[in-house]
């Protein structure tokens, strides 16, 4: 039985299938190739299988997009984990299949996001799909940190933003926008990935030994890397390889920044806003010291709030020295 839905955003139809057959389940799984789909969670798969075996699972809820601009290609939008669970347990109860016509790629993405947000998919999972679509290869930890790191330099450390068009203001609904901002930083991400990542025996990118979000692979450090690498790719690569990997211990300014990061590693991932601004400002100051061959005493940049509120004494970007583009 089919009937029209009165959906304020997406108009489509839904069909109740009772019982659902193995053939239909296999068909739905065969169209589960939308690029934004994240890998199934083994934990959720095990949970749904348990519910189905216990008899506490109610019904399958499946959503399908029909891409009218792409030869009516069908893509699974929702239900991939419960479908797989039903195939593995032999559960054959009732299913509701909702079908939506999608006239363009943006509509498909927005449709998918309505199910994705409901199911609490986080920026890390979504940014992986965006990266795949853009041809960006990196490891999960680096990709997950990118949107927030970019947000910091776009909104806090520069007056007019860096590479994005206009002010970057993600909302809860726009997890995809937050992830999609990496499109403007593909070159920088490639350098950062080369510094942080290695390929394992399965040819998958992983963080190199000794690197983690608890020391170097955190938002404050990555924000500093993005901001300086975009100013000078060649020296950005040299400087941060020495900071992160200590490839050249004679690079005095890089070693100062490395020691500063390691000394503050206990607060890097729980730092408040003042501490984060101070850390980023200090690291960018270290970069500028490297670019100018400055060998004077290393000094931390102190960022301060006004005594009675959350505002800074001066605008945040005023604490950040502009990265130099030429090595002196």
C-alpha positions as CSV (number, residue, x, y, z in Angstrom):
1,X,0.0,0.0,0.0
2,X,1.3,3.4,-0.9
3,X,0.2,6.9,0.0
4,X,1.5,10.5,-0.5
5,X,3.4,12.0,2.4
6,X,2.7,15.6,3.4
7,X,6.4,16.5,4.1
8,X,7.2,20.2,4.3
9,X,10.6,19.7,2.7
10,X,10.7,16.4,0.9
11,X,7.6,15.0,-0.9
12,X,7.6,11.4,-1.7
13,X,5.7,8.2,-1.0
14,X,5.9,5.4,1.5
15,X,5.1,1.8,1.2
16,X,4.4,-0.8,3.9
17,X,5.9,-4.2,3.2
18,X,4.8,-7.0,5.6
19,X,6.6,-9.3,5.7
20,X,9.8,-8.0,4.0
21,X,11.5,-10.6,1.9
22,X,15.2,-11.6,1.6
23,X,15.1,-10.5,-2.1
24,X,13.9,-7.0,-1.1
25,X,16.5,-6.7,1.7
26,X,19.2,-7.7,-0.7
27,X,18.0,-5.2,-3.3
28,X,18.0,-2.3,-0.7
29,X,21.5,-3.3,0.4
30,X,22.7,-3.3,-3.3
31,X,21.8,0.4,-3.7
32,X,23.7,1.4,-0.5
33,X,26.5,3.2,-2.4
34,X,25.9,6.8,-1.7
35,X,29.3,8.4,-1.2
36,X,28.3,10.1,2.1
37,X,27.4,6.8,3.8
38,X,29.8,6.0,6.7
39,X,30.9,2.5,7.5
40,X,28.4,0.5,9.6
41,X,29.1,0.6,13.3
42,X,29.8,-2.9,14.6
43,X,28.3,-1.9,18.0
44,X,25.0,-0.8,16.4
45,X,24.9,-3.8,14.2
46,X,25.2,-6.1,17.2
47,X,22.6,-4.1,19.1
48,X,20.0,-4.4,16.3
49,X,20.7,-8.1,15.8
50,X,20.1,-8.6,19.5
51,X,16.8,-6.8,19.3
52,X,15.7,-8.7,16.3
53,X,16.6,-12.1,17.9
54,X,14.8,-11.1,21.1
55,X,11.6,-10.0,19.3
56,X,11.9,-6.4,20.5
57,X,12.7,-4.9,17.1
58,X,9.6,-3.1,15.7
59,X,10.1,-2.5,12.0
60,X,12.6,-1.5,9.4
61,X,12.6,2.2,8.4
62,X,14.1,2.6,4.9
63,X,14.6,5.8,2.9
64,X,15.5,5.8,-0.8
65,X,16.4,8.7,-3.1
66,X,15.6,8.5,-6.8
67,X,18.0,10.8,-8.6
68,X,15.8,12.1,-11.4
69,X,18.8,14.1,-12.8
70,X,20.9,10.9,-13.0
71,X,18.9,8.4,-14.9
72,X,16.6,7.8,-11.9
73,X,19.4,6.1,-10.0
74,X,18.3,4.8,-6.6
75,X,20.4,5.4,-3.5
76,X,19.8,4.1,0.0
77,X,19.5,7.1,2.4
78,X,18.6,5.4,5.6
79,X,18.5,1.8,7.1
80,X,21.8,0.3,6.1
81,X,22.6,-1.1,9.5
82,X,19.1,-2.5,10.3
83,X,18.9,-4.1,6.8
84,X,22.2,-5.8,7.3
85,X,21.1,-7.0,10.7
86,X,17.9,-8.4,9.3
87,X,19.8,-10.3,6.6
88,X,22.2,-11.8,9.2
89,X,19.5,-12.8,11.7
90,X,16.8,-13.9,9.3
91,X,14.3,-11.3,10.7
92,X,11.5,-10.8,8.2
93,X,9.0,-8.5,9.9
94,X,7.4,-5.3,8.7
95,X,9.2,-2.5,6.8
96,X,8.3,1.0,5.8
97,X,10.1,2.1,2.6
98,X,10.0,5.9,1.9
99,X,11.0,7.0,-1.6
100,X,11.9,10.6,-2.5
101,X,12.5,12.1,-5.8
102,X,15.7,14.1,-5.9
103,X,16.1,16.7,-8.7
104,X,19.8,17.6,-8.0
105,X,22.9,16.7,-5.9
106,X,22.2,19.3,-3.3
107,X,18.8,18.0,-2.7
108,X,20.2,14.4,-2.3
109,X,22.7,15.7,0.2
110,X,20.1,17.6,2.2
111,X,17.8,14.6,2.2
112,X,20.6,12.4,3.5
113,X,21.5,14.9,6.2
114,X,18.0,14.8,7.7
115,X,18.5,11.1,8.5
116,X,22.2,11.5,9.3
117,X,21.6,14.2,11.9
118,X,18.7,12.4,13.4
119,X,21.0,9.3,13.9
120,X,23.7,11.5,15.5
121,X,26.4,11.1,13.0
122,X,29.2,13.4,13.9
123,X,31.4,15.7,11.9
124,X,34.2,13.2,11.8
125,X,32.2,10.6,9.9
126,X,30.7,13.1,7.6
127,X,33.9,14.9,6.7
128,X,35.3,11.5,5.7
129,X,32.6,11.2,3.0
130,X,33.2,14.8,1.9
131,X,37.0,14.2,1.7
132,X,36.4,11.0,-0.4
133,X,34.2,13.0,-2.8
134,X,36.9,15.7,-3.2
135,X,39.7,13.1,-3.7
136,X,41.4,13.9,-0.3
137,X,43.2,11.1,1.4
138,X,43.9,11.4,5.1
139,X,43.4,9.5,8.3
140,X,40.2,9.9,10.4
141,X,41.9,11.8,13.3
142,X,43.2,14.5,10.9
143,X,40.0,14.8,8.9
144,X,37.9,15.0,12.1
145,X,40.0,17.9,13.4
146,X,39.9,19.9,10.1
147,X,36.5,21.6,10.2
148,X,37.0,22.9,13.8
149,X,40.6,23.9,13.1
150,X,39.5,25.8,10.0
151,X,36.7,27.4,12.0
152,X,39.2,28.8,14.5
153,X,41.3,30.5,11.9
154,X,38.3,31.7,9.9
155,X,36.4,33.2,12.8
156,X,38.9,34.0,15.5
157,X,42.4,34.6,14.1
158,X,41.7,36.7,10.9
159,X,39.8,39.8,10.4
160,X,38.2,38.9,7.1
161,X,38.6,35.1,6.9
162,X,41.2,33.2,4.9
163,X,40.0,31.1,2.0
164,X,36.2,30.6,2.4
165,X,33.7,32.8,0.8
166,X,32.2,35.1,3.4
167,X,32.0,34.3,7.1
168,X,32.0,30.6,8.0
169,X,29.1,30.1,10.4
170,X,28.0,26.4,10.7
171,X,24.7,25.5,12.3
172,X,23.6,22.2,13.8
173,X,21.8,21.3,10.7
174,X,24.8,22.1,8.5
175,X,27.2,19.5,9.6
176,X,27.9,19.0,5.9
177,X,28.7,22.7,5.5
178,X,31.2,22.4,8.4
179,X,32.8,19.4,6.7
180,X,32.6,20.8,3.2
181,X,34.9,23.8,4.1
182,X,37.9,21.5,3.6
183,X,37.4,22.0,-0.1
184,X,39.3,25.3,0.3
185,X,42.2,23.7,2.1
186,X,43.1,20.7,-0.1
187,X,46.7,21.6,-0.5
188,X,47.3,22.3,3.2
189,X,45.6,19.0,4.2
190,X,47.8,17.1,1.8
191,X,50.9,18.5,3.5
192,X,49.5,17.9,7.0
193,X,48.6,14.4,6.1
194,X,52.1,13.7,4.8
195,X,53.6,14.9,8.1
196,X,51.2,13.0,10.4
197,X,50.2,9.9,8.6
198,X,51.7,6.6,7.3
199,X,50.1,3.7,5.5
200,X,49.6,0.4,7.4
201,X,49.8,-3.2,6.0
202,X,46.3,-2.8,4.5
203,X,47.4,0.5,2.8
204,X,45.2,2.5,5.1
205,X,46.4,5.9,6.4
206,X,47.1,5.9,10.1
207,X,48.8,8.4,12.5
208,X,52.5,7.8,12.8
209,X,53.7,6.2,16.0
210,X,54.0,8.7,18.9
211,X,51.5,11.2,17.3
212,X,48.1,11.7,18.7
213,X,45.5,14.3,19.5
214,X,46.9,14.4,23.0
215,X,50.1,16.0,21.8
216,X,50.5,17.2,18.2
217,X,47.3,16.1,16.3
218,X,45.0,18.5,18.0
219,X,42.9,21.5,16.9
220,X,45.3,24.2,18.2
221,X,48.3,22.8,16.4
222,X,46.4,22.0,13.2
223,X,44.9,25.5,13.2
224,X,48.5,27.0,13.4
225,X,49.6,24.6,10.6
226,X,46.8,25.6,8.3
227,X,47.3,29.3,8.8
228,X,51.0,29.2,8.2
229,X,51.2,26.6,5.4
230,X,48.7,28.6,3.3
231,X,51.1,31.5,3.6
232,X,54.1,29.5,2.4
233,X,53.7,25.9,1.4
234,X,57.5,25.1,1.1
235,X,58.6,26.5,4.4
236,X,55.4,25.4,6.1
237,X,56.3,21.8,5.2
238,X,59.9,22.3,6.4
239,X,59.0,24.0,9.6
240,X,56.2,21.7,10.8
241,X,58.1,18.5,9.8
242,X,60.7,19.7,12.2
243,X,58.2,20.7,14.9
244,X,56.2,17.4,14.7
245,X,58.8,14.9,13.6
246,X,62.0,16.6,14.8
247,X,63.7,15.9,11.5
248,X,66.2,18.7,11.9
249,X,67.0,19.5,15.5
250,X,69.2,22.4,14.4
251,X,66.0,24.3,13.5
252,X,66.0,26.3,16.7
253,X,62.6,28.0,16.3
254,X,61.0,24.7,15.4
255,X,62.5,23.0,18.4
256,X,61.2,25.8,20.6
257,X,57.7,25.3,19.3
258,X,58.1,21.5,19.7
259,X,59.1,21.9,23.3
260,X,56.3,24.3,23.9
261,X,53.7,21.9,22.5
262,X,55.1,19.0,24.5
263,X,55.2,21.1,27.7
264,X,51.5,22.1,27.2
265,X,50.3,18.7,26.0
266,X,48.3,18.2,29.2
267,X,46.0,21.2,28.4
268,X,45.9,21.1,24.6
269,X,42.6,19.2,24.3
270,X,40.8,20.7,27.3
271,X,42.1,24.3,27.0
272,X,39.6,27.1,27.4
273,X,39.3,29.9,24.8
274,X,42.0,32.1,26.3
275,X,44.5,29.2,26.4
276,X,43.7,28.2,22.8
277,X,44.2,31.7,21.5
278,X,47.5,31.9,23.4
279,X,48.7,28.5,22.1
280,X,47.9,29.3,18.5
281,X,49.4,32.8,18.8
282,X,52.6,31.5,20.3
283,X,53.0,28.8,17.6
284,X,52.4,31.3,14.8
285,X,54.9,33.7,16.5
286,X,57.4,30.8,16.4
287,X,56.8,30.3,12.7
288,X,57.4,34.0,12.1
289,X,60.6,33.8,14.1
290,X,61.7,31.0,11.8
291,X,60.8,33.0,8.7
292,X,62.8,36.0,9.9
293,X,65.7,34.0,11.4
294,X,65.0,35.5,14.8
295,X,67.0,33.9,17.5
296,X,66.0,36.1,20.4
297,X,64.5,34.5,23.5
298,X,61.4,32.4,22.9
299,X,58.3,34.0,24.5
300,X,54.7,32.9,25.0
301,X,52.0,35.2,23.7
302,X,49.6,36.0,26.6
303,X,45.9,36.4,25.6
304,X,43.7,38.0,28.2
305,X,40.0,38.4,28.9
306,X,38.5,41.6,30.4
307,X,38.1,41.1,34.1
308,X,34.3,41.2,34.1
309,X,33.3,39.2,31.1
310,X,34.2,36.8,28.3
311,X,35.5,39.4,25.8
312,X,39.2,39.6,25.1
313,X,41.0,42.8,26.0
314,X,41.7,43.3,22.3
315,X,40.2,41.5,19.3
316,X,41.3,37.9,19.0
317,X,43.1,38.3,15.7
318,X,45.2,41.1,17.2
319,X,47.1,38.5,19.2
320,X,48.1,36.7,16.0
321,X,51.0,38.0,13.9
322,X,50.4,37.7,10.2
323,X,52.5,34.8,8.8
324,X,55.3,36.0,6.6
325,X,55.4,34.7,3.0
326,X,59.1,35.0,2.4
327,X,62.1,33.5,4.2
328,X,64.6,36.2,5.1
